[in-house]
Amino acid sequence: MLSLYVEHLNERKMSVFVHPIAASADQLEQYVQFGIDLYKGNACFVPPLVTDDMHTLDPAVNPASDFCESQSFMAFRNGEPVGAVTAIINKSVNEKTGKKELRFGFVDFIDDAEVVDGLFEAVSAWGKERGMTEIVGPMGFSDLDHEGMLVEGFDEMGTMATIYNYPYYPEHMERMGFKKDVDWVEYRITIPESIPEKHQRIADIVAKKYNLEILKFTSRKKIKEEYGHAIFDLVNEAYADLYGYSPLTERQIDYYISQYIGILRLEDVCLVVEKDSRKLVAVGISMPSMSEALRKSRGRLFPFGWYHLLKALRGKTDVVDLLLVAVKPEYQSKGVNALLFANLIPAYNANGYKEAESNLELEGNENVQKQWEYFERRQHRRRRAFRKDL
């Protein structure tokens, strides 16, 4: 059915041909590389690691395929790629919400209405064939994938954890009838030379009142063995009610533990536990900004990309990315975040960080944004999920 639709689409739009792509190494690489080449010369674009995105888009590798169905599409004109998008049905989220929601993600396109329309008509047809009634995005398979289309901050360099796109992207979404569903905001935070006095006072009170303590590690292996699963179980708890959250499965947790914990700079990681039970209460995971290193590597580990990435991980940089802050629900709004940053600020100073990137925060999540009230900061980017009925 889909192939017949694409045939009709391609006959009708003679200059643009839209193809569903196979999950083969060469086609997935072409898909990811198109999204990098499109931004050649753009000083704000930060490429993904090509192999990471290829693995995410490959159902044989991505453990989210246990509960997600997906299909990637590419648009071509005169044999040259001009657009790419992936359709995703997250069955786990749809069962939880009762919706028949189709996600789109990993989307890039030239500034051309014919190309954009062709891509989204193909995605929509694929979703309708499977009974979906609305489309939302950009979203990934899970919340650990990139999500949210940039709508403000086009002159700010992106981060490893976020999407960069040209200003014409949201213009095309609105032209096609998509409406704002939700916004995320991002902050650039100045790291103080010492812990703010009020911040430290709150941290001391919270630690004593709830009998909490900080855990620091000198071994990545020990974090994996003792708290690897607990960290992601906590994320599932803390983020359960957030917009579009897809609970991580055991297979996903194992995958992310093996992928990411081994590369963390340990002094940039902080765990808060109950003293008596040793149960995890909160976690803060950050790492040196990889933006410049990824730009220099062009998203490739070889032949020399690994050198730039390793240098960023182990060397000095002015910016730290706050990748993950999660607090157990019963401890939220009780000042536990102050305990995390009272520990991390001295480590940040020791590592030479001057500023921190908050990454995505839902614009209506006042509890999260209140944690920055004692810091100098500026809200410098905004991104959006768009929605439309099919």
Secondary structure, DSSP 4 states (H G I P E B T S, - for coil): -HHHHHHHHHHHSTT-EEEEPPS-HHHHHHHHHHHHHTTTT-TT--PPPHHHHHHHH-TTT-GGGGTEEEEEEEEEETTEEEEEEEEEEEHHHHHHHT--EEEEEEEEE-S-HHHHHHHHHHHHHHHHHTT--EEEES--SSTTS---EEEE-TTS---TTS----THHHHHHHHTT-EEEEEEEEEEEEPPSS--HHHHHHHHHHHHHHTEEEE--S-HHHHHHHHHHHHHHHHHHHHTTSTT--PPPHHHHHHHHHHHGGG--GGGEEEEEETTT--EEEEEEEEE--HHHHHHHTT--TTTHHHHHHHHHHS--SEEEEEEEEE-GGGTTTTHHHHHHHHHHHHHHHTT--EEE---EETT-HHHHGGGTTS-EEEEEEEEEEEEE-
